[in-house]
Amino acid sequence: MLAELGVETVLDLLTTYPRRYIDRTRQADVSDLRVGDEAAVLATIQSAHGRRARTGRAVVDVVVRDSTGRLKIVFFNQPWRAKQLEPGTEAIFFGKVTEYRGGRQMANPVVDVVAGVTPGRRTLRILPVYPASAKVGLTSWEIGSFVEEALDRAGEFADPLPEEWRASLDLWSRSEAFGAIHLPESMAVVEPARRRLVFDELFRLQLALVLRRRAFEVNARALRHHVSPREVTGGVPDTLVARFLGGLPYELTTAQRRALAVIVADMAGPFPMHRLLQGDVGSGKTVVALAALLAAVQSGHQGALMVPTEVLAEQHISAVRALLGDLEGPGGMFGPSVRVELLTSKVKGKARQAVLDGLASGDIGIVVGTHALLTEEVAFHSLGCVVIDEQHRFGVEQRATLRGKGADGDPDLLVMTATPIPRTAAMVIFGDLDLTTLDELPPGRVPITTVWLPGVGVGDEHHGGDEAWDRVRTEVQMGHRAFVVCPLVGESPRVEARSATQEYERLAAGELQGLRVGLMHGQMPPAAREEVMERFRAGEVEVLVATTVIEVGVDVPEATVMVVESADRFGIAQLHQLRGRVGRGASASWCYLLGGEEGNERLAAVAGSTDGFALAEADLRLRGEGTLLGARQKGQSDMRLASLSDEADIELLGEAKRVAEVIVASDPTLVAHADLAEEVKLLLSEDEGEYLFKS
């Protein structure tokens, strides 16, 4: 049962923290509840009956009572509650009190069954409430009793943080913190206990990142490239980089020039570049990355651009060739031009062998590819720069594998993301990388008008969305194209959301009848997807109904309308990425978000801003760091308490980074801090642990 909750060790159990507390020293009574209160009450179930409403949805009516009065509780779409809440069961109900037919009630409150409690153990104490699961069969009280037993057996905890640091940071000991957060004598002790445990989480992460950065620098075999900041400013007209930048049909933004200046300095420096380039959709990351690859080529080395999908690889090589223009040619690593080739799993036979031979001989200067670049058969003559796009799709090991293909030394590494990351999250996710941000869009980009149409959902008698479909027809008549995005490929009995296959058929025969409508989703063979996309680019398909397979890398300047169906099924970052598929030309563009209820903060945020960095902060505030931290690498997942949207925790993050840097500077492999070394190893894969502590 515990394993179902992700608890497999005593450590997992002790770091399953209470999600809230019931202060039984000031017991809340049913009679004290007022309409509008958000409150927790401990009561006994008198009755529980399930029924079907006229709409067909399941309803469970429950009546509970304590010594002061009775309260009605109602659950919608939770039929299992009738079996869980049998008469005589005691439970904590947490929710908002509303008025219904003249009486008080709670609708869909959070429930924690407190079964098997010895009389008197819940009174006159702070009751921790744990994330129990009715489906698993564990109650909050049972989890609490397991934690209490573990604390009793553990006794004192080893404390890996030196006492002088605890004193300077005003932190409790670890034993005090674990005891107080699980068994608080008063609510006043919860915050200092939490503060110490939050520091531990952030400190372990920062130690791992500082150690990773140090190991990278210690073990690096640097390649120093022949490139100068003057090439970025136009002061050196005859190099490959300067000719490339001078031949662009537009001026670089200030942010692009600033980014290029630090990248060029990295590449000419004594250590390999290890940098993250983040920028909003359309901020010009590709131009910056290509300039870095050309800097490697003009220094007698090769460049590799790795992307997660074949569609994105083909998109990138088309963009690279268009940007290079006359600079593309048979020059390879030598001469005034550069040969560019594609390597994906689709490149086979003689064509594949030709690419492999060209990489080994140095005839190919830049290769664009997918995971195919990681295979053993790929050998470079002299790999000098690696660019990884949409880096969150690749792990630490994959980054290291590609970098390890440098025969003459460690190539420079530039990883890119089009998903803006708040500063605090970047410190946790990418603390081992230098961070560069493109925070402005090129001139001439036309803002995308975003319209949210709430209430347009599945199964409505009136389908709605007329404004969106009218806009699609208008834009197509003007020679433009449109995307329609659905969250599902096919119909699902479990999820109430639009499916691409159904909408393709419905729209072609309905609102978009007479238009040339195409379908693309991830379950189609790659060749079929590419064919549809080529027809869409060519205008043979005017409206493309698709899943999120088009989220990244699809660049069709003629597309001016994006309609996202069941938009409430998508996250903020994903909606922003999808919206970025339009507005890539000179024409005005629109994005319509269909569905969701009034008051949906995520959809309101996307409709209210096209600034990816502002949306990233909103995402962090609304959803917490769990989703953002999904981008972290294997092992780094122990942030159970810390919140990157909490100002106090952000301050602790800075302190944790400072302490980690000081300790590693004086004890690079933590020989004198054995307990700290053990804790850091808990976060890492076995291979990475050996790598960090061997040198």
C-alpha positions in Angstrom: 0.0 0.0 0.0 2.8 2.4 0.9 4.6 1.6 -2.4 1.5 2.7 -4.2 2.0 6.1 -2.6 5.7 6.1 -3.6 6.9 5.1 -0.2 9.4 2.3 -0.4 12.0 3.1 2.3 12.0 4.6 5.7 13.5 7.8 4.2 10.5 8.0 1.8 8.2 7.6 4.8 9.9 10.4 6.8 9.9 12.7 3.9 6.1 12.2 3.3 5.3 15.4 5.1 1.9 16.5 6.4 0.0 18.6 3.9 -1.7 20.5 6.7 -2.5 20.3 10.4 -5.7 20.2 12.4 -5.2 22.1 15.6 -7.1 19.9 18.1 -6.1 22.2 20.9 -8.8 24.5 19.5 -11.3 22.1 18.2 -13.5 23.4 15.4 -17.2 22.5 16.0 -19.9 22.0 13.4 -22.0 24.5 15.2 -19.3 27.2 14.7 -19.3 26.8 10.9 -20.6 29.8 8.9 -21.4 30.0 5.2 -18.2 31.1 3.3 -15.8 29.6 5.9 -13.1 27.2 4.6 -12.7 24.9 7.5 -11.9 21.4 8.8 -14.2 19.5 11.1 -13.9 16.1 12.7 -17.2 14.3 12.6 -18.9 10.9 12.6 -20.8 9.8 9.5 -24.5 9.2 10.2 -25.6 8.2 6.7 -24.2 8.0 3.2 -26.4 7.3 0.1 -25.4 7.2 -3.6 -27.8 8.3 -6.4 -27.8 9.5 -10.0 -28.7 13.1 -10.8 -30.9 13.9 -13.8 -27.7 14.8 -15.8 -26.5 11.2 -15.2 -23.6 12.0 -12.9 -23.1 10.2 -9.7 -24.0 12.0 -6.4 -23.3 10.8 -2.9 -25.2 12.5 -0.1 -23.6 12.3 3.4 -24.8 13.5 6.7 -22.2 13.9 9.5 -22.5 14.9 13.1 -20.2 15.9 16.0 -21.3 16.8 19.6 -22.5 20.3 18.5 -24.6 19.7 15.4 -25.0 18.1 12.0 -23.7 19.0 8.5 -24.6 17.8 5.0 -21.8 16.8 2.7 -22.3 16.1 -1.0 -19.8 14.5 -3.5 -20.1 14.7 -7.3 -18.6 12.1 -9.6 -17.1 10.2 -6.6 -19.4 7.2 -6.3 -16.9 5.2 -4.2 -17.4 7.7 -1.3 -20.6 5.8 -0.3 -18.6 2.7 0.5 -15.7 4.6 2.1 -17.9 6.7 4.4 -20.0 4.0 6.2 -22.1 5.1 9.1 -20.0 5.2 12.3 -16.8 6.1 10.5 -14.9 9.2 11.8 -13.3 11.5 9.3 -11.9 15.0 8.8 -13.7 17.0 6.2 -11.9 20.1 4.8 -13.7 22.4 2.4 -15.7 25.5 1.9 -19.1 25.9 3.6 -21.9 26.9 1.3 -25.7 27.3 1.6 -28.1 24.9 -0.1 -31.8 25.0 0.3 -31.5 27.0 3.5 -28.9 24.7 5.2 -25.2 24.5 5.3 -23.2 22.0 3.3 -19.8 21.2 1.9 -19.4 20.1 -1.7 -16.5 17.7 -2.7 -14.4 18.4 0.5 -11.0 16.8 1.1 -11.6 13.7 3.3 -9.2 12.0 5.7 -10.6 9.0 7.4 -9.2 8.7 10.9 -10.0 5.0 11.6 -8.7 2.9 14.5 -7.9 5.9 16.8 -7.5 5.2 20.5 -9.9 7.6 22.4 -8.0 10.7 23.5 -5.1 10.4 21.1 -6.5 13.0 18.8 -7.5 15.5 21.4 -5.4 18.4 22.9 -2.8 18.0 20.2 -1.8 19.1 16.7 -3.0 16.5 14.3 -0.9 16.1 11.1 -2.9 15.3 8.0 -1.0 13.2 5.5 -1.8 12.6 1.8 -3.8 9.4 2.2 -5.4 7.5 -0.6 -8.8 5.9 -0.3 -8.1 3.8 -3.5 -4.9 2.4 -1.9 -6.7 1.8 1.4 -4.4 3.8 3.7 -5.7 6.6 6.0 -3.9 9.7 7.1 -3.9 8.3 10.7 -2.2 5.1 9.6 0.5 6.9 7.8 1.0 9.2 10.8 1.3 6.2 13.1 4.0 4.7 10.8 5.9 8.0 10.8 5.6 8.2 14.6 7.0 4.7 14.9 9.9 5.5 12.5 10.8 8.6 14.4 10.7 6.7 17.7 13.0 4.0 16.3 15.4 6.4 14.6 16.2 8.4 17.7 18.8 11.0 16.7 19.6 11.8 13.1 23.1 12.4 11.8 23.4 16.0 10.8 25.7 16.5 7.7 25.5 20.3 7.9 28.5 21.6 9.9 27.4 23.3 13.2 29.0 26.6 12.2 26.8 26.8 9.2 23.7 25.9 11.2 24.5 28.7 13.6 25.2 31.3 11.0 22.0 30.5 9.1 19.9 30.1 12.3 18.8 26.6 11.3 17.5 23.9 13.7 19.2 20.5 13.9 17.8 17.8 11.7 16.5 15.8 14.6 14.6 18.8 15.9 13.2 19.5 12.5 11.9 16.0 11.7 10.3 15.7 15.1 8.6 19.1 15.0 7.2 18.8 11.4 5.6 15.5 12.1 4.7 15.8 15.8 4.4 19.6 16.5 3.7 20.6 20.1 2.4 23.9 18.7 1.9 25.5 15.3 4.8 27.9 16.2 7.4 25.1 15.7 6.2 24.0 12.2 7.8 26.9 10.3 11.4 26.6 11.7 11.2 22.9 11.3 10.1 23.3 7.7 12.8 25.9 7.1 15.6 23.5 8.0 14.2 20.6 5.9 13.6 23.0 2.9 17.3 24.1 3.2 18.4 20.4 3.2 16.5 19.8 -0.1 17.9 22.8 -1.8 21.4 22.3 -0.4 21.6 18.7 -1.7 20.6 19.9 -5.1 23.0 22.8 -5.2 25.8 20.5 -4.0 25.2 18.1 -6.8 25.2 20.9 -9.3 28.3 22.5 -8.0 30.1 19.1 -8.0 28.9 18.5 -11.5 30.2 21.8 -12.7 33.5 21.3 -10.9 33.9 17.7 -12.4 33.2 19.1 -15.8 35.9 21.7 -15.5 38.5 19.4 -13.9 38.0 16.6 -16.5 37.6 18.9 -19.5 40.0 18.8 -22.5 39.5 22.2 -23.8 39.4 23.2 -27.5 40.2 26.9 -27.9 38.5 28.3 -31.0 39.8 31.0 -33.3 37.0 33.4 -32.9 36.8 37.1 -31.7 34.0 39.3 -30.3 34.9 41.7 -33.2 33.3 39.1 -35.6 30.0 39.7 -33.9 30.2 43.4 -34.3 31.4 43.4 -37.9 34.9 44.4 -37.1 36.4 41.3 -38.9 34.7 41.0 -42.3 36.4 37.9 -43.8 35.7 35.1 -41.4 33.0 32.6 -41.8 31.1 33.9 -38.7 31.4 37.6 -39.8 30.3 36.8 -43.4 27.3 34.8 -42.1 26.2 37.6 -39.8 26.9 40.3 -42.4 24.8 38.4 -45.0 21.7 38.2 -42.9 18.7 40.2 -44.4 18.1 41.8 -41.0 19.9 43.3 -38.0 20.4 41.2 -34.9 18.6 42.3 -31.8 20.6 43.6 -28.9 19.8 40.4 -27.0 21.2 38.3 -29.8 24.4 40.3 -30.0 24.8 40.1 -26.2 24.3 36.3 -26.3 26.8 35.9 -29.1 29.4 38.0 -27.3 29.4 35.7 -24.3 29.3 32.5 -26.5 32.2 33.7 -28.5 34.2 34.5 -25.3 33.4 31.0 -24.0 34.6 29.4 -27.2 37.9 31.3 -27.2 38.4 30.6 -23.5 40.4 27.9 -21.6 37.4 25.8 -20.6 34.7 24.2 -22.9 31.5 26.2 -23.1 28.7 24.8 -20.9 25.9 27.2 -21.5 22.1 27.3 -21.6 20.5 29.6 -24.1 16.8 30.3 -23.4 14.5 32.5 -25.3 10.9 32.9 -26.1 9.3 31.5 -29.2 10.6 33.5 -32.2 13.5 35.2 -30.3 16.1 34.1 -32.8 17.9 31.2 -31.0 18.6 29.4 -34.3 20.7 32.3 -35.7 22.8 32.5 -32.5 23.3 28.7 -32.4 24.3 28.6 -36.1 26.9 31.3 -35.5 28.4 29.2 -32.7 28.6 26.1 -35.0 30.2 28.2 -37.7 32.8 29.5 -35.1 33.8 25.8 -34.6 34.0 25.2 -38.4 36.2 28.2 -39.1 38.5 27.0 -36.3 39.0 23.7 -38.2 36.4 21.7 -36.3 32.9 20.4 -36.8 29.5 21.3 -35.4 26.5 19.1 -34.4 22.9 20.2 -33.8 20.9 17.5 -32.1 17.1 17.7 -31.8 14.5 15.3 -30.4 12.4 14.5 -33.5 12.8 13.9 -37.2 10.2 16.6 -38.0 12.3 19.1 -36.0 15.5 17.9 -37.6 14.2 18.4 -41.1 12.8 21.8 -40.1 16.2 22.8 -38.7 18.3 21.7 -41.7 15.9 23.7 -44.0 16.3 26.7 -41.7 20.1 26.3 -41.5 20.5 26.0 -45.3 18.3 29.0 -45.9 20.3 31.1 -43.4 23.6 30.1 -44.8 22.7 30.8 -48.4 25.9 31.0 -50.5 28.0 30.0 -47.5 26.8 26.4 -47.9 29.0 24.3 -50.1 31.5 21.5 -50.2 34.0 23.2 -47.9 33.5 20.9 -44.9 35.8 22.0 -42.1 38.1 23.7 -44.6 37.7 26.5 -47.1 35.3 29.4 -47.4 32.0 27.4 -47.3 30.5 24.7 -45.1 28.8 21.4 -46.0 25.7 20.7 -44.0 24.0 17.3 -43.8 21.1 15.6 -42.1 21.3 12.3 -40.0 18.2 10.7 -38.7 17.0 7.1 -38.5 15.3 7.7 -41.8 18.6 8.3 -43.6 19.6 4.8 -44.8 21.8 2.8 -47.1 24.3 4.7 -49.3 23.0 8.1 -48.2 23.7 7.2 -44.6 27.1 5.8 -45.3 28.0 9.0 -47.2 27.1 11.1 -44.2 29.1 8.8 -41.8 32.1 9.0 -44.2 31.8 12.8 -44.4 31.7 13.2 -40.6 34.7 10.9 -40.2 36.8 12.6 -42.9 35.8 16.2 -41.9 34.1 16.9 -45.3 30.9 17.6 -43.4 31.2 20.8 -41.3 27.8 20.8 -39.7 25.4 17.8 -39.1 21.8 18.2 -38.0 20.4 15.0 -36.4 18.3 13.2 -33.9 19.3 10.5 -31.4 20.9 8.9 -34.4 24.0 11.1 -33.7 24.5 9.1 -30.4 25.0 5.7 -32.1 28.5 4.1 -32.1 28.8 4.2 -35.9 28.9 8.0 -35.8 32.5 9.2 -35.5 33.6 12.8 -36.1 37.0 13.9 -37.5 37.1 16.8 -34.9 33.9 17.7 -33.1 34.2 21.2 -31.8 30.7 22.4 -30.9 27.5 20.7 -29.9 24.1 22.4 -29.9 21.2 20.6 -28.3 17.7 22.0 -29.0 14.7 21.4 -26.7 17.3 20.1 -24.3 14.6 18.9 -21.8 14.0 15.9 -24.1 17.5 14.7 -23.5 19.1 13.4 -20.3 22.6 14.1 -18.8 23.9 10.8 -20.2 22.8 11.7 -23.7 24.4 15.1 -23.5 27.6 13.5 -22.3 27.6 10.8 -25.0 27.5 13.4 -27.8 30.1 15.5 -26.1 32.3 12.4 -25.7 32.6 12.1 -29.5 35.2 14.9 -29.6 38.5 13.3 -30.6 40.7 16.3 -30.0 39.1 17.5 -26.8 35.8 18.3 -25.2 33.5 20.2 -27.6 31.7 23.3 -26.5 28.2 22.7 -25.4 25.2 25.0 -26.0 21.8 23.7 -24.9 18.7 25.6 -26.0 15.1 25.8 -24.7 12.1 27.7 -26.1 10.3 27.2 -22.8 11.2 30.2 -20.6 12.2 29.2 -17.1 11.9 31.5 -14.1 15.3 32.5 -12.6 14.8 30.5 -9.4 13.8 27.3 -11.3 16.9 27.7 -13.6 19.1 27.7 -10.5 17.7 24.4 -9.5 17.3 22.7 -12.9 20.4 24.1 -14.7 22.7 25.3 -12.0 25.6 23.5 -13.7 25.2 25.6 -16.8 25.9 29.3 -17.5 22.6 31.0 -18.4 22.0 33.3 -21.3 18.6 34.7 -22.1 17.2 36.2 -25.3 14.6 38.5 -23.8 13.5 40.5 -26.9 11.9 39.6 -30.2 13.2 40.7 -33.6 11.6 43.8 -35.0 8.6 43.3 -37.3 7.1 40.4 -35.4 3.4 40.9 -35.4 1.7 40.3 -32.0 -0.7 37.3 -31.9 -4.2 38.1 -30.8 -5.3 35.5 -28.3 -9.0 34.9 -27.8 -10.4 32.6 -25.1 -13.9 31.2 -25.6 -14.9 29.5 -22.4 -17.7 27.0 -22.2 -17.1 25.6 -25.7 -16.9 21.9 -24.8 -17.5 18.3 -25.7 -21.1 17.2 -25.9 -22.7 20.7 -26.0 -25.9 20.9 -28.0 -24.5 24.1 -29.5 -20.9 23.3 -30.3 -19.9 26.9 -30.2 -16.6 28.5 -31.3 -18.3 30.2 -34.3 -15.9 33.2 -34.0 -12.9 30.9 -34.3 -14.3 29.0 -37.3 -15.3 32.2 -39.1 -11.8 33.5 -38.6 -10.3 30.2 -40.1 -12.5 30.5 -43.2 -11.6 34.2 -43.6 -7.9 33.6 -43.3 -7.9 30.6 -45.7 -9.8 32.7 -48.3 -6.9 35.2 -48.0 -4.4 32.5 -48.9 -3.3 31.7 -45.3 -3.5 28.5 -43.4 -4.7 27.3 -40.0 -4.0 24.8 -37.3 -6.6 23.0 -35.2 -5.1 21.2 -32.2 -6.8 18.5 -30.1 -5.4 16.9 -26.9 -6.3 13.3 -28.0 -5.7 11.2 -31.1 -8.9 9.2 -30.8 -12.0 9.1 -28.7 -11.4 8.1 -25.0 -14.1 6.8 -22.7 -12.2 8.1 -19.7 -11.3 11.6 -20.8 -13.8 14.2 -21.8 -11.9 16.1 -24.5 -11.7 16.6 -28.3 -10.0 14.0 -30.4 -8.1 14.9 -33.6 -9.6 12.1 -35.7 -13.2 12.9 -34.7 -12.7 16.7 -35.2 -11.0 16.1 -38.6 -14.1 14.3 -39.8 -16.6 16.6 -38.1 -15.0 19.8 -39.2 -14.5 18.6 -42.8 -18.2 17.9 -43.0 -19.3 20.8 -40.8 -17.9 24.2 -40.0 -15.0 23.9 -42.4 -16.8 22.1 -45.3 -15.3 23.0 -48.6 -11.8 23.7 -47.2 -9.0 21.3 -47.7 -8.6 19.7 -44.3 -5.7 17.4 -43.3 -5.0 15.2 -40.3 -1.7 14.6 -38.4 -0.9 12.9 -35.1 1.9 10.9 -33.5 0.4 7.5 -34.2 0.8 8.0 -37.9 4.0 6.6 -39.6 6.7 9.2 -39.9 6.5 9.2 -43.7 2.7 9.9 -43.6 3.2 12.8 -41.1 5.9 14.3 -43.3 3.7 14.0 -46.4 0.8 15.8 -44.7 3.2 18.5 -43.4 4.7 19.1 -46.9 1.2 19.4 -48.3 0.3 21.9 -45.6 3.4 23.9 -46.3 2.6 23.9 -50.1 -1.0 24.9 -49.5 -2.5 21.7 -50.7 -3.9 21.3 -47.2 -5.4 24.6 -45.9 -6.4 23.5 -42.4 -4.3 21.0 -40.4 -6.1 19.1 -37.6 -3.3 17.7 -35.3 -2.3 16.7 -31.8 0.7 18.3 -30.0 3.0 16.6 -32.5 3.2 20.2 -34.1 4.1 21.8 -30.7 7.8 22.3 -31.4 9.7 23.2 -34.6 7.0 23.5 -37.2 7.6 26.7 -39.1 4.9 27.6 -41.7 4.9 31.4 -42.2 1.6 31.2 -44.0 -0.2 29.9 -40.9 -2.1 32.7 -39.2 -4.7 31.0 -37.1 -4.4 28.4 -34.3 -7.5 26.9 -32.7 -6.8 24.9 -29.6 -9.8 22.6 -28.7 -10.3 21.5 -25.1 -7.7 24.1 -24.2 -8.1 23.4 -20.4 -6.4 20.0 -21.1 -3.1 21.8 -21.8 -0.6 23.5 -19.5 0.5 27.1 -19.8 3.9 26.3 -21.3 2.4 24.0 -23.8 -0.3 26.4 -24.9 2.4 29.1 -25.3 4.5 26.8 -27.4 1.5 25.8 -29.6 0.6 29.5 -30.1 4.1 30.0 -31.3 3.3 28.0 -34.5 1.5 31.0 -35.9 2.6 34.6 -36.1 5.8 33.6 -37.9 5.2 35.7 -41.0 4.4 39.3 -41.7 0.6 38.9 -41.4 -1.6 39.4 -38.3 -2.3 36.2 -36.5 -4.8 34.8 -34.1 -5.0 32.0 -31.4 -8.3 30.8 -30.2 -8.6 28.8 -26.9 -11.8 26.8 -26.8 -13.2 25.3 -23.6 -12.6 25.6 -19.9 -14.8 27.3 -17.4 -14.9 31.0 -16.5 -12.3 31.7 -13.9 -9.7 29.2 -15.2 -6.5 31.1 -14.2 -4.3 29.2 -16.6 -6.3 30.0 -19.7 -6.8 33.6 -18.5 -3.0 33.9 -18.1 -2.3 32.7 -21.7 -5.1 34.9 -23.2 -3.7 37.9 -21.3 -0.1 37.7 -22.2 2.2 36.6 -25.1 5.3 37.1 -22.9 6.7 33.6 -22.3 8.7 34.7 -19.2 5.7 36.3 -17.6 3.8 33.1 -18.3 6.5 31.0 -16.8 6.3 32.9 -13.6 2.5 32.5 -13.7 2.9 28.7 -14.3 5.2 28.5 -11.3 2.8 30.4 -9.1 -0.3 28.4 -10.2 1.1 24.9 -10.4 4.2 24.9 -8.2 7.5 23.6 -9.3 6.6 20.0 -9.8 6.0 20.4 -13.5 9.0 22.7 -14.1 11.3 20.4 -12.2 10.2 17.5 -14.5 13.0 19.0 -16.7 15.6 18.1 -14.1 17.8 15.1 -14.7 17.6 11.6 -13.2 17.7 11.4 -9.4 17.1 15.0 -8.6 13.6 14.7 -7.4 13.5 15.2 -3.6 11.9 18.6 -3.5 9.0 17.6 -1.2 8.7 20.8 0.8 10.6 23.6 -1.0 8.6 26.0 -3.2 10.3 28.2 -5.8 7.3 30.6 -5.6 7.9 31.2 -1.9 10.1 34.2 -1.2 11.5 32.7 2.0 12.5 29.5 0.1 14.0 31.6 -2.7 16.2 33.3 -0.2 17.2 29.9 1.2 18.1 28.7 -2.3 20.6 31.5 -2.6 22.1 30.6 0.8 22.2 26.9 -0.1 24.1 27.7 -3.3 26.6 29.9 -1.4 27.3 27.2 1.3 27.7 24.5 -1.4 30.2 26.6 -3.3 32.3 27.3 -0.2 32.3 23.7 1.0 33.2 22.3 -2.5 35.9 24.9 -2.9 37.6 23.8 0.3 36.8 20.0 0.0 36.3 19.3 -3.8 35.3 15.6 -3.4 33.7 16.0 0.1 36.4 13.7 1.7 36.0 15.6 5.0 32.2 15.7 4.7 31.3 12.0 4.3 27.7 12.4 5.4 27.2 15.1 2.7 28.7 12.9 0.1 26.3 10.1 1.0 23.3 12.4 0.7 24.4 13.8 -2.7 24.8 10.3 -4.0 21.2 9.5 -3.1 20.2 12.0 -5.8 22.4 10.7 -8.6 22.6 7.8 -10.9 25.4 5.4 -10.1 27.5 6.4 -13.1 27.2 10.1 -12.4 28.1 9.6 -8.7 31.3 7.8 -9.7 32.0 10.6 -12.2 31.6 13.4 -9.7 33.6 11.9 -6.9 36.4 10.2 -8.8 38.6 13.2 -9.5 
